[in-house]
C-alpha cells in the first residue's frame, strides 16, 4: 500500500494525516478556528494519533487483502491452530473431588467456582508469590438453549474460498449440539454423577443430521458421542463441508453465553458416509479428527464466563498501544476492515484468518450468529477480558501479560513505567481486579508517587510466570485440578515516537 493511500485512509473522526488536508475538519472549521491541544500530557498530540491510526490501518489492510492458500491447506492450518490453542486448556469436570462445591438449585444455573493460582515471581525474598483468581463455570442450565429458524436470506460468509452453506451449517450445528450433549452426560457419569440424555417421544427432525443418528441408533451405544462425531466428520469430509464443521462447533461453544436465540436457516440433509480411520485419511482429515481429542477442553472454555467472548475480541489486541492511543488504533483497524464506509464482517474474517487463524472459527460463527452486534461492538466498546482463558490458551488479551521495557536511559531508581506500576499493584494486592481496558497505562512516574506496596515489590520482577487450576470444596479448601503450566515471558515496549509505528506482521 502506498503512503498516499495510507494518508487518505486515516481521515477518521475529523483527523487527517496529510498536512494539505488539515485546513478544514469535517465541520468546515479551519485550524485557526479550532486548535487541538495535547491535554497536558494526557491526550496524545495529533502526530502520534495519526501515526498510530495509520500503522494500524496498514497492518490490517494488508491482512485483509493478502491471498490465502488453497482450501485444503487453509482448513488444515486453521484446524491445527485451533487445536493448538486448546492444548493446555483443562478438561471439563475432569476428576472433581467428591466434596466439590456446586452452587445453584432447581430453576437456576448450576455452577462450580474453581480457582486459578498464578505464580508471579521467583524471588525468594518476596512474601507474595501468587495471585488467585476465581473462575465461574456453568455445569448446566434450567432451560435448554435453542435456535430460531428463518427462511430470510442471510449474509454470505466464507471461511474458505466458497461461501458457507447455511442449510448444511444448521444441520451440522444440530449435530454438534447432540455430540456435546452426549459428551456432557458421559463426563458427568465418569465423575460419578447421575446424568442421562432424554428424547421426546416420537421426536423427528426431518432432513437433518439427527435423522441419520436415529437410523444408526447411536445413543443406544456405549460411546455415543464418539460414534456421532466420527459419522459427522466422515459426512463433512465426503461432502466438502469442513469449513461448516469448524464453524458449527464454534457456534455451539458460544451458545451458552448468548441471551438471544440465534437465527438459522432450515436444515439441509447431509448424506450418511461410512467412517474411515483417521490414519488412512489426508493431512486435512487427520487434523480435523484431532478435534475429538480437544472436545472436553473446548467445553471447559465454553462453560467459563466471558471466555469465548474474550477470545473473539482479543484478535485486535496490540501490546504496544497505550490506553490514550487505543481509539486511534481502533479507528485505523475499523477503516481497514470497512467497505463503503461500513464495517465489513467478511473482510474482517479474511484478515483474522490470515493473522489469527486460531480465532477464525469463532469469528465465522459470531458473524453467522450475531452479525449486527459484532459490527457494533467489535471496535466501539472495550473488549471483555478473561485472564484465565488468556493464560489457558496462550492468547494475549491484557497488558498484564506483557513485560514492558523502556528504551530511554532513564534513572531506574527515580522513575517507573505506569504500566509496570499497575502490574505490580495488581499482582501483589488481592483486592485489585483485572482492569477493564486491555491497553497499558502510558507514561512514567517518579518513585515518590508510588504506593508503599508497589515500592516494596519493585525489585521482585512480578509477572505472569505460571498457572495452575484448583477445585474448591464445600469446606472452602483448595485441591489441585491440573498440573502447573509455565508461561513464556512476552516483552514489549510502548510506542511514543511517530517513527516507531511500523508494526510487525506477526
DRENFI-599456 format. One line per 10 residues: their letters; for each residue x, y, z of N, C-alpha, C. Coordinates in steps of 0.2 Angstrom, whole numbers, m for minus. Layout:
BEGIN
A) X:Y:Z:X:Y:Z:X:Y:Z; ...
//
This chain:
BEGIN
XXXXXXXXXX) 4:m6:0:0:0:0:4:6:0; 3:11:m4:7:17:m5:5:22:1; 10:26:3:10:31:8:4:35:7; 2:37:1:m3:41:m1:m10:38:1; m10:31:0:m16:28:1:m17:27:9; m12:27:12:m12:26:20:m14:33:22; m12:39:19:m14:45:22:m21:46:21; m24:44:15:m31:45:13:m35:41:18; m33:35:20:m37:31:24:m38:33:31; m34:38:33:m34:40:40:m38:46:41
XXXXXXXXXX) m42:48:37:m47:53:38:m53:51:42; m51:50:48:m56:47:53:m57:52:58; m64:53:60:m66:57:66:m63:64:65; m63:67:59:m60:73:59:m53:74:58; m49:69:59:m42:69:59:m40:68:52; m34:70:50:m31:69:43:m23:69:44; m20:64:41:m13:63:41:m9:67:36; m13:70:32:m10:74:26:m10:81:28; m5:85:29:m5:92:31:m9:96:26; m10:94:20:m13:98:15:m21:97:16
XXXXXXXXXX) m23:92:20:m30:91:21:m32:94:28; m27:97:32:m29:99:38:m32:106:39; m33:109:33:m36:116:33:m43:116:36; m46:111:35:m53:110:36:m55:104:40; m59:104:45:m61:97:48:m68:96:45; m71:91:48:m77:88:45:m83:94:45; m82:98:50:m87:103:51:m86:110:47; m80:110:43:m78:115:39:m74:121:43; m72:119:49:m69:124:53:m61:124:51; m58:129:51:m51:130:50:m47:128:56
XXXXXXXXXX) m40:127:55:m36:126:61:m36:132:65; m36:138:62:m36:144:66:m42:145:71; m48:142:68:m54:142:72:m54:137:78; m51:131:76:m51:126:81:m44:123:82; m41:123:88:m35:121:89:m35:115:94; m31:110:92:m31:104:96:m25:104:101; m26:103:107:m21:103:112:m19:96:115; m13:95:117:m11:89:119:m14:87:126; m18:91:129:m21:89:135:m16:88:141; m11:92:142:m7:92:147:m4:85:148
XXXXXXXXXX) m2:82:142:2:76:143:m3:70:143; m10:71:143:m14:65:143:m17:63:136; m20:68:133:m22:67:126:m16:67:122; m15:62:117:m9:62:113:m9:68:108; m3:70:106:m3:75:100:m6:72:94; m8:77:89:m11:74:83:m6:70:79; 0:71:79:5:67:76:5:60:78; 5:59:85:5:52:87:m1:49:86; m7:52:86:m13:49:85:m14:47:78; m12:51:73:m12:49:66:m7:44:64
XXXXXXXXXX) m1:44:67:4:39:66:1:32:68; m2:32:74:m4:25:77:m10:23:73; m14:28:71:m20:26:66:m18:23:60; m13:26:57:m10:24:50:m7:17:51; m3:16:56:0:10:57:m5:4:57; m10:5:61:m15:0:62:m19:m1:56; m20:4:52:m23:3:46:m19:m1:41; m13:1:40:m8:m3:36:m8:m10:37; m7:m12:44:m6:m18:46:m13:m23:44; m19:m20:46:m25:m24:45:m27:m24:38
XXXXXXXXXX) m26:m18:34:m27:m18:27:m23:m23:23; m17:m24:25:m13:m29:22:m15:m36:23; m17:m37:30:m20:m44:31:m27:m45:28; m31:m40:27:m37:m41:23:m37:m42:16; m31:m40:13:m30:m40:6:m25:m46:4; m22:m49:8:m17:m54:7:m20:m60:4; m17:m64:0:m20:m70:m3:m19:m76:3; m24:m81:2:m23:m86:7:m22:m92:3; m19:m98:6:m18:m104:2:m24:m107:0; m24:m113:m4:m30:m116:m6:m34:m119:0
XXXXXXXXXX) m40:m121:m2:m44:m123:4:m42:m128:8; m39:m133:5:m36:m139:9:m31:m137:14; m26:m133:11:m21:m131:16:m24:m126:21; m28:m122:19:m31:m117:24:m35:m121:29; m39:m126:28:m43:m129:33:m38:m133:38; m33:m136:35:m28:m139:39:m24:m134:44; m23:m128:41:m19:m123:45:m24:m120:51; m30:m119:49:m35:m116:54:m36:m122:59; m37:m128:57:m39:m133:62:m33:m134:67; m27:m135:64:m21:m136:69:m20:m130:73
XXXXXXXXXX) m21:m124:71:m21:m118:75:m26:m118:81; m32:m120:79:m37:m120:84:m36:m126:89; m34:m131:87:m32:m137:92:m26:m135:96; m21:m132:93:m15:m129:97:m17:m124:102; m22:m120:101:m25:m115:106:m28:m119:112; m31:m125:111:m34:m128:116:m29:m133:120; m23:m133:118:m18:m139:120:m18:m139:128; m17:m133:131:m16:m133:138:m22:m131:142; m28:m130:139:m34:m129:142:m36:m135:146; m39:m134:153:m41:m140:157:m47:m144:153
XXXXXXXXXX) m48:m150:155:m54:m154:153:m60:m152:157; m65:m152:154:m72:m151:158:m73:m156:163; m74:m153:169:m76:m158:175:m72:m164:175; m65:m163:175:m61:m169:175:m59:m171:182; m61:m177:184:m59:m179:191:m60:m174:196; m66:m172:197:m68:m167:203:m68:m171:209; m66:m168:215:m67:m172:221:m74:m173:223; m75:m178:227:m82:m179:229:m86:m174:233; m82:m170:236:m85:m164:240:m84:m158:237; m83:m158:230:m83:m151:226:m89:m147:227
XXXXXXXXXX) m89:m141:228:m94:m136:229:m98:m135:223; m104:m137:222:m108:m135:217:m114:m130:219; m114:m124:216:m119:m119:218:m125:m119:213; m131:m117:216:m137:m117:212:m142:m122:214; m148:m121:212:m154:m125:214:m158:m126:208; m163:m130:208:m168:m132:203:m171:m125:200; m170:m124:194:m173:m117:191:m167:m112:190; m161:m114:192:m156:m109:191:m150:m113:188; m145:m109:186:m139:m112:183:m135:m116:189; m132:m121:187:m128:m125:192:m121:m123:190
XXXXXXXXXX) m117:m121:195:m110:m118:193:m105:m121:198; m99:m121:196:m93:m123:201:m89:m117:200; m85:m115:205:m80:m110:205:m73:m112:207; m70:m115:202:m63:m117:203:m59:m110:204; m53:m111:206:m48:m105:206:m42:m106:202; m39:m101:200:m33:m101:196:m28:m98:200; m22:m101:202:m17:m99:205:m11:m97:201; m9:m91:200:m4:m88:196:2:m86:200; 7:m89:198:14:m88:201:17:m82:197; 19:m77:201:21:m70:198:28:m69:199
XXXXXXXXXX) 32:m72:204:39:m71:205:42:m77:207; 49:m77:206:53:m82:208:58:m80:214; 57:m73:216:61:m70:221:60:m73:228; 64:m76:231:63:m79:237:63:m74:243; 65:m68:242:64:m63:247:57:m60:247; 53:m62:242:46:m59:242:41:m64:246; 36:m61:249:32:m65:253:25:m65:249; 25:m63:243:18:m63:239:20:m66:232; 20:m73:232:22:m76:226:16:m78:221; 10:m78:224:4:m80:220:m1:m75:220
XXXXXXXXXX) m5:m75:214:m11:m71:213:m17:m76:212; m22:m76:216:m28:m80:215:m33:m77:211; m36:m81:206:m42:m78:203:m48:m83:203; m54:m81:205:m59:m85:205:m62:m86:198; m64:m92:196:m67:m93:189:m74:m96:190; m79:m93:187:m86:m96:187:m87:m100:181; m89:m107:182:m91:m111:176:m97:m114:177; m101:m114:171:m108:m117:171:m108:m124:170; m111:m128:174:m112:m135:173:m118:m137:169; m123:m133:170:m130:m134:167:m135:m128:168
XXXXXXXXXX) m139:m128:163:m144:m123:163:m151:m126:164; m156:m122:167:m163:m125:169:m167:m126:162; m166:m121:157:m169:m122:151:m165:m123:146; m166:m128:141:m161:m129:136:m160:m123:131; m154:m122:129:m153:m117:123:m156:m120:117; m159:m115:113:m162:m117:107:m161:m112:101; m163:m113:95:m162:m109:90:m169:m107:87; m169:m102:83:m175:m100:79:m173:m101:71; m178:m103:68:m177:m105:60:m180:m99:56; m177:m97:51:m179:m92:47:m178:m93:39
XXXXXXXXXX) m182:m91:35:m181:m93:28:m178:m86:25; m177:m81:28:m175:m75:26:m167:m76:23; m166:m72:18:m159:m73:15:m154:m70:20; m149:m74:22:m144:m72:27:m137:m70:23; m133:m66:27:m127:m63:24:m123:m69:22; m120:m68:16:m115:m73:14:m108:m72:17; m106:m78:20:m100:m78:24:m95:m84:21; m89:m83:20:m85:m88:18:m78:m88:23; m77:m94:25:m71:m96:29:m65:m98:24; m67:m101:19:m63:m103:14:m65:m99:7
XXXXXXXXXX) m63:m102:1:m65:m98:m5:m72:m98:m6; m76:m103:m4:m83:m104:m5:m87:m102:1; m93:m99:m1:m97:m97:5:m100:m103:9; m101:m101:15:m104:m107:20:m111:m108:17; m112:m115:17:m119:m117:15:m123:m117:22; m128:m112:22:m131:m111:28:m136:m117:30; m139:m120:25:m143:m126:27:m139:m131:30; m134:m133:27:m129:m138:29:m126:m136:36; m125:m130:37:m122:m127:43:m127:m128:49; m133:m127:48:m139:m129:53:m139:m136:55
XXXXXXXXXX) m138:m140:50:m138:m147:52:m132:m149:56; m126:m146:54:m120:m148:57:m120:m145:65; m123:m139:65:m124:m136:72:m128:m141:76; m134:m143:74:m138:m148:77:m134:m154:79; m130:m156:74:m126:m162:76:m121:m161:81; m118:m156:81:m113:m154:86:m116:m153:93; m123:m150:93:m126:m150:99:m128:m156:102; m129:m161:98:m131:m168:100:m124:m171:103; m119:m170:99:m112:m173:101:m110:m170:108; m110:m164:109:m108:m161:115:m113:m163:121
XXXXXXXXXX) m119:m164:119:m124:m166:125:m122:m173:127; m121:m177:122:m119:m184:124:m113:m184:128; m108:m180:126:m101:m180:129:m102:m177:136; m107:m172:137:m108:m169:144:m111:m175:148; m115:m179:146:m118:m184:150:m113:m189:152; m108:m191:147:m103:m196:148:m98:m193:154; m96:m186:153:m92:m184:158:m95:m184:165; m101:m182:166:m104:m182:172:m105:m189:175; m106:m194:171:m106:m201:173:m99:m203:175; m94:m201:172:m87:m203:173:m85:m200:180
XXXXXXXXXX) m88:m194:182:m87:m191:188:m91:m194:194; m95:m199:192:m99:m202:197:m106:m199:199; m108:m195:194:m114:m191:195:m120:m194:191; m126:m194:193:m132:m196:189:m133:m191:183; m133:m194:177:m135:m190:171:m137:m194:166; m141:m192:162:m144:m195:156:m146:m190:151; m147:m193:144:m149:m188:139:m156:m191:137; m161:m186:137:m168:m188:136:m170:m186:129; m175:m189:126:m178:m188:119:m185:m188:120; m189:m183:117:m196:m183:117:m198:m189:113
XXXXXXXXXX) m204:m192:116:m207:m197:112:m209:m195:105; m207:m199:101:m209:m198:94:m205:m192:90; m200:m190:94:m196:m184:91:m193:m186:84; m195:m181:79:m192:m182:72:m190:m175:70; m184:m174:67:m182:m168:64:m180:m170:57; m184:m169:52:m183:m172:46:m178:m168:42; m175:m171:37:m169:m168:33:m164:m165:37; m162:m168:42:m156:m166:46:m152:m171:48; m146:m170:51:m141:m175:53:m144:m179:59; m149:m177:62:m152:m181:68:m156:m187:65
XXXXXXXXXX) m158:m186:59:m161:m192:56:m156:m198:55; m150:m196:53:m145:m201:52:m143:m204:59; m143:m200:64:m142:m203:71:m147:m208:73; m153:m206:71:m159:m211:73:m158:m217:70; m156:m217:63:m155:m223:59:m150:m227:62; m144:m224:64:m139:m228:67:m140:m230:74; m145:m227:78:m146:m228:85:m140:m227:89; m136:m222:88:m130:m220:91:m131:m220:99; m137:m217:101:m137:m216:108:m138:m222:112; m139:m228:109:m140:m234:112:m133:m237:113
XXXXXXXXXX) m128:m234:110:m121:m237:111:m118:m234:117; m112:m238:119:m109:m235:125:m105:m229:124; m103:m228:117:m99:m222:116:m102:m218:111; m108:m215:113:m112:m211:108:m109:m205:105; m106:m201:109:m103:m195:107:m97:m197:102; m93:m201:103:m88:m203:98:m91:m206:91; m96:m210:92:m99:m213:86:m102:m207:82; m105:m203:85:m109:m197:82:m103:m192:78; m98:m191:82:m93:m187:79:m90:m190:73; m88:m196:73:m85:m200:68:m90:m200:62
XXXXXXXXXX) m96:m200:63:m101:m200:57:m101:m193:54; m102:m188:59:m102:m181:56:m95:m180:52; m90:m181:55:m83:m180:52:m83:m183:45; m85:m189:45:m85:m193:38:m89:m190:33; m95:m188:35:m100:m184:31:m97:m178:28; m95:m174:33:m92:m167:31:m86:m168:26; m82:m172:27:m76:m173:23:m78:m175:16; m83:m180:16:m85:m183:10:m89:m177:5; m93:m173:9:m96:m168:5:m93:m161:5; m87:m161:7:m83:m154:7:m86:m149:11
XXXXXXXXXX) m88:m151:17:m91:m146:22:m86:m145:28; m80:m145:27:m75:m144:33:m76:m138:36; m77:m132:32:m77:m126:35:m84:m125:39; m89:m128:37:m95:m129:41:m94:m133:47; m90:m138:47:m89:m142:53:m86:m138:58; m81:m134:56:m77:m129:61:m82:m124:64; m85:m121:59:m90:m115:61:m95:m118:65; m98:m124:64:m103:m127:68:m101:m128:75; m95:m131:76:m93:m132:83:m92:m125:87; m89:m120:83:m88:m114:87:m95:m111:88
XXXXXXXXXX) m100:m112:84:m107:m109:85:m110:m112:92; m109:m119:93:m112:m122:99:m108:m120:105; m101:m119:104:m97:m117:110:m99:m110:113; m102:m106:108:m103:m99:111:m111:m98:113; m115:m104:112:m122:m103:113:m123:m102:120; m119:m105:125:m121:m104:132:m121:m97:134; m117:m93:131:m116:m86:133:m121:m81:130; m125:m84:125:m130:m80:121:m137:m79:125; m139:m73:126:m146:m71:128:m151:m72:123; m150:m70:117:m155:m71:112:m154:m77:108
XXXXXXXXXX) m159:m80:106:m159:m86:102:m156:m84:95; m151:m88:92:m149:m86:86:m153:m89:80; m153:m85:74:m157:m87:69:m153:m91:64; m156:m97:62:m153:m102:57:m157:m103:52; m154:m105:46:m158:m107:40:m161:m114:41; m166:m116:38:m169:m123:38:m163:m128:37; m163:m133:40:m158:m138:39:m158:m142:33; m152:m143:30:m152:m147:24:m149:m154:25; m152:m159:23:m149:m166:24:m142:m167:22; m138:m170:26:m131:m172:24:m131:m179:23
XXXXXXXXXX) m129:m182:17:m128:m189:16:m124:m193:21; m126:m198:23:m123:m203:28:m117:m206:24; m111:m206:27:m105:m208:25:m101:m213:30; m99:m219:27:m96:m223:32:m89:m220:35; m88:m221:41:m82:m218:44:m76:m221:42; m71:m218:42:m64:m220:39:m59:m219:45; m55:m224:46:m50:m222:52:m45:m216:50; m44:m212:55:m40:m206:53:m33:m207:51; m30:m213:52:m24:m214:50:m23:m215:42; m29:m217:39:m29:m218:32:m31:m212:28
XXXXXXXXXX) m33:m206:31:m35:m200:28:m30:m196:26; m32:m190:23:m27:m185:21:m25:m181:27; m20:m177:26:m17:m172:32:m23:m168:35; m27:m166:30:m33:m162:32:m38:m166:37; m39:m172:34:m44:m176:38:m41:m178:45; m34:m179:45:m31:m181:51:m31:m175:56; m30:m169:54:m31:m163:58:m38:m162:61; m43:m163:57:m50:m162:59:m51:m168:64; m49:m174:63:m50:m179:68:m48:m177:75; m42:m173:76:m40:m171:82:m44:m166:86
XXXXXXXXXX) m50:m164:83:m55:m160:86:m58:m164:92; m58:m171:91:m61:m175:96:m57:m175:102; m51:m175:101:m46:m175:107:m46:m169:111; m49:m164:109:m49:m157:112:m56:m155:114; m61:m160:113:m68:m158:114:m69:m156:121; m67:m160:126:m68:m158:133:m65:m152:135; m59:m150:132:m56:m143:133:m60:m138:130; m63:m139:124:m67:m134:121:m73:m133:126; m76:m138:129:m82:m137:133:m80:m133:139; m74:m134:142:m71:m131:148:m71:m123:146
XXXXXXXXXX) m69:m121:140:m69:m114:138:m76:m112:138; m80:m116:135:m87:m113:133:m91:m112:140; m90:m116:145:m93:m116:151:m90:m110:156; m85:m107:154:m82:m102:158:m84:m95:156; m87:m91:161:m90:m85:160:m85:m80:156; m87:m77:151:m84:m72:146:m78:m75:143; m76:m82:143:m70:m84:140:m71:m84:132; m76:m86:129:m77:m86:122:m77:m79:119; m81:m75:123:m81:m68:120:m74:m64:121; m70:m66:126:m64:m63:127:m59:m65:121
XXXXXXXXXX) m60:m71:119:m55:m74:114:m57:m71:107; m63:m70:106:m65:m67:99:m63:m60:99; m63:m56:104:m61:m49:104:m54:m48:105; m50:m53:107:m43:m52:108:m39:m52:101; m43:m53:96:m40:m53:89:m36:m46:88; m38:m41:91:m35:m34:89:m31:m31:95; m29:m35:100:m25:m33:105:m18:m32:102; m15:m26:104:m9:m24:102:m5:m21:109; 0:m25:111:3:m23:117:7:m17:117; 8:m14:111:12:m8:111:8:m2:111
XXXXXXXXXX) 2:m2:111:m3:4:110:m5:5:117; m3:11:120:m6:13:127:m13:15:127; m16:16:132:m23:17:133:m25:24:130; m21:29:130:m23:35:127:m22:35:119; m20:30:116:m20:29:109:m24:23:107; m28:20:111:m32:15:109:m38:17:104; m40:23:105:m45:25:100:m42:26:93; m36:28:93:m33:29:86:m31:22:83; m29:17:87:m28:11:84:m35:8:82; m40:8:86:m46:5:83:m49:9:77
XXXXXXXXXX) m48:16:77:m50:19:71:m47:17:65; m40:16:65:m37:13:59:m39:6:57; m40:2:62:m42:m5:61:m49:m5:58; m54:m1:60:m61:m1:58:m60:2:50; m56:7:49:m56:9:42:m53:4:37; m48:0:40:m45:m5:36:m50:m11:34; m55:m12:39:m59:m18:38:m66:m16:36; m67:m10:33:m73:m7:31:m73:m7:23; m80:m8:21:m81:m7:14:m87:m2:13; m86:3:9:m91:8:8:m93:11:15
XXXXXXXXXX) m88:13:19:m89:16:25:m93:12:30; m93:6:29:m97:2:34:m92:m4:36; m92:m6:42:m88:m12:45:m90:m18:41; m85:m21:38:m87:m27:33:m85:m34:37; m89:m38:39:m88:m44:43:m84:m49:39; m85:m49:32:m82:m54:28:m74:m52:27; m73:m45:27:m66:m43:26:m63:m44:33; m66:m43:38:m63:m44:45:m61:m51:45; m66:m56:43:m64:m63:44:m58:m65:40; m58:m62:34:m52:m63:29:m45:m61:33
XXXXXXXXXX) m46:m55:36:m40:m53:39:m38:m57:45; m43:m59:49:m41:m63:55:m39:m70:53; m42:m73:48:m39:m79:46:m32:m79:44; m30:m73:41:m23:m73:39:m18:m71:46; m21:m67:50:m17:m65:56:m18:m69:62; m24:m72:63:m26:m75:69:m30:m82:67; m27:m86:64:m31:m92:61:m34:m96:67; m31:m96:73:m34:m100:78:m41:m97:81; m42:m91:79:m48:m87:81:m54:m87:75; m52:m89:69:m56:m88:63:m62:m93:64
XXXXXXXXXX) m62:m99:67:m69:m102:68:m74:m98:72; m71:m96:78:m75:m92:82:m78:m86:79; m74:m82:75:m76:m76:71:m81:m78:66; m80:m84:62:m85:m86:57:m92:m87:61; m92:m90:66:m98:m92:70:m101:m86:73; m97:m81:75:m100:m75:78:m104:m71:72; m101:m71:66:m104:m67:61:m110:m70:59; m110:m77:58:m116:m81:56:m122:m80:62; m120:m80:68:m125:m80:73:m127:m73:75; m123:m68:75:m125:m61:78:m121:m56:74
XXXXXXXXXX) m122:m55:68:m118:m50:64:m119:m43:66; m125:m41:68:m127:m34:70:m123:m32:76; m123:m36:81:m120:m35:87:m112:m34:86; m110:m39:82:m102:m39:81:m100:m33:78; m104:m30:73:m102:m24:69:m102:m18:74; m106:m18:79:m107:m13:83:m101:m13:89; m100:m19:91:m96:m19:97:m89:m20:96; m87:m23:90:m80:m25:89:m75:m20:90; m77:m14:88:m72:m8:89:m75:m2:92; m81:m3:94:m84:3:98:m84:3:105
XXXXXXXXXX) m83:m3:108:m83:m5:115:m76:m8:117; m75:m7:124:m69:m11:126:m70:m18:126; m65:m22:124:m66:m29:124:m67:m32:131; m71:m37:132:m71:m41:138:m64:m45:139; m62:m45:145:m55:m48:147:m57:m54:152; m54:m60:150:m55:m66:154:m47:m68:155; m44:m66:160:m37:m68:161:m36:m75:161; m40:m79:165:m39:m86:165:m39:m89:158; m44:m87:154:m44:m90:147:m38:m88:143; m36:m82:144:m30:m80:141:m24:m84:142
XXXXXXXXXX) m23:m86:149:m17:m90:151:m18:m97:148; m24:m100:149:m25:m107:146:m23:m107:139; m25:m103:135:m25:m103:128:m18:m100:125; m15:m96:129:m9:m93:127:m11:m87:122; m17:m84:123:m19:m79:119:m18:m72:123; m15:m67:120:m14:m61:123:m20:m57:123; m22:m55:129:m28:m51:130:m27:m44:134; m22:m44:138:m21:m38:143:m14:m37:143; m13:m30:145:m6:m28:146:m3:m32:152; m7:m35:157:m5:m38:162:0:m44:160
XXXXXXXXXX) m1:m47:154:3:m52:152:10:m50:149; 11:m44:149:17:m41:145:22:m38:150; 28:m40:149:34:m37:152:36:m30:148; 34:m25:150:36:m18:147:43:m16:149; 46:m13:144:53:m11:145:53:m4:142; 58:1:144:58:7:142:65:8:138; 65:10:132:72:11:129:75:18:131; 72:22:134:75:28:137:80:27:142; 86:30:142:91:29:148:89:33:154; 83:31:156:80:34:162:84:31:169
XXXXXXXXXX) 84:35:174:87:33:180:81:28:183; 83:22:183:78:17:186:76:18:193; 81:21:197:79:22:204:75:28:205; 74:32:199:70:38:200:63:38:197; 62:33:192:56:33:188:54:26:187; 47:25:186:44:19:185:39:19:180; 39:15:175:33:15:170:26:14:173; 22:18:171:15:17:174:12:10:173; 13:7:167:11:1:166:14:m4:171; 20:m3:172:24:m8:177:21:m6:184
XXXXXXXXXX) 20:0:186:17:2:192:10:m2:194; 6:m2:188:m1:m5:189:0:m13:190; 5:m16:186:6:m23:186:8:m25:193; 13:m22:196:15:m23:202:9:m23:207; 5:m18:207:0:m17:212:m5:m22:211; m7:m24:205:m12:m29:203:m9:m36:206; m3:m38:204:m1:m44:206:0:m45:214; 1:m40:217:3:m40:224:m3:m38:229; m8:m36:226:m14:m34:231:m20:m37:229; m22:m42:233:m28:m46:231:m34:m43:229
XXXXXXXXXX) m35:m37:232:m41:m33:231:m42:m30:224; m37:m29:220:m37:m26:214:m39:m30:209; m45:m29:205:m47:m33:200:m43:m32:193; m45:m37:188:m42:m36:182:m45:m30:179; m40:m25:176:m43:m19:173:m47:m20:167; m52:m16:166:m57:m16:161:m54:m15:154; m49:m11:154:m46:m10:147:m40:m14:146; m39:m17:140:m33:m21:138:m27:m17:138; m27:m11:136:m21:m7:135:m18:m4:141; m11:m4:141:m7:m2:147:m8:6:148
XXXXXXXXXX) m7:8:154:m7:15:156:0:18:152; 0:24:151:5:27:147:9:31:152; 16:32:150:20:37:154:24:34:159; 27:38:163:31:36:169:29:40:175; 31:38:181:30:42:187:36:42:191; 37:47:195:43:47:200:41:42:206; 46:39:209:45:35:214:42:37:220; 42:44:221:39:47:227:31:47:226; 29:45:220:21:45:219:19:38:220; 23:33:220:20:26:220:18:24:228
XXXXXXXXXX) 14:19:228:12:17:235:17:13:238; 16:12:245:21:8:249:21:1:246; 16:m2:244:15:m9:242:19:m10:236; 18:m5:231:22:m6:225:30:m5:226; 31:0:230:39:1:231:42:m5:234; 38:m9:239:41:m15:242:42:m20:237; 38:m21:232:39:m26:227:42:m24:220; 45:m19:220:48:m16:213:54:m21:211; 57:m23:216:63:m27:214:62:m35:213; 56:m37:214:54:m44:214:52:m47:207
XXXXXXXXXX) 52:m42:202:50:m44:195:44:m48:194; 38:m45:197:32:m49:196:29:m49:189; 28:m55:187:25:m56:180:21:m62:180; 17:m63:175:13:m70:174:18:m75:172; 20:m79:177:25:m84:176:23:m91:175; 17:m93:178:15:m100:178:7:m100:181; 4:m105:179:m3:m105:182:m5:m113:184; m10:m113:188:m12:m120:190:m19:m119:192; m24:m124:190:m31:m123:192:m32:m128:199; m37:m125:203:m38:m129:209:m46:m129:210
XXXXXXXXXX) m48:m135:212:m55:m136:214:m56:m133:221; m63:m130:222:m65:m128:228:m70:m132:231; m68:m135:237:m73:m140:240:m78:m136:245; m83:m140:247:m88:m137:251:m85:m134:258; m80:m136:260:m77:m133:266:m72:m127:264; m72:m126:258:m68:m120:256:m60:m122:255; m59:m128:255:m52:m130:254:m50:m130:246; m44:m129:245:m42:m129:238:m38:m136:236; m40:m139:231:m37:m145:229:m35:m145:222; m28:m147:220:m26:m146:213:m30:m149:208
XXXXXXXXXX) m32:m146:203:m36:m149:197:m32:m150:191; m26:m147:190:m22:m148:185:m14:m147:187; m10:m149:182:m3:m148:183:m1:m140:183; 5:m139:184:7:m132:184:10:m131:177; 7:m125:174:10:m124:167:14:m117:167; 20:m118:164:25:m112:164:23:m108:158; 23:m101:159:22:m97:153:28:m94:150; 28:m93:144:33:m89:141:33:m82:142; 38:m78:144:39:m71:145:38:m67:139; 33:m63:138:32:m59:132:34:m52:134
XXXXXXXXXX) 39:m49:130:41:m42:131:39:m38:126; 38:m31:128:36:m26:123:38:m19:125; 38:m14:121:38:m8:123:33:m4:120; 31:2:123:25:6:121:28:11:116; 25:12:110:27:17:105:25:24:107; 30:28:107:28:35:108:30:40:102; 36:38:99:38:42:93:35:40:87; 33:45:82:30:44:76:33:39:72; 40:39:72:44:34:68:43:27:71; 41:26:77:41:19:80:35:15:77
XXXXXX) 30:19:74:24:15:72:25:12:66; 28:6:66:30:2:60:29:m6:62; 23:m7:64:21:m14:67:23:m20:63; 26:m25:66:27:m31:63:21:m35:60; 22:m39:56:16:m43:53:14:m49:58; 19:m51:63:17:m56:67:13:m54:73
//
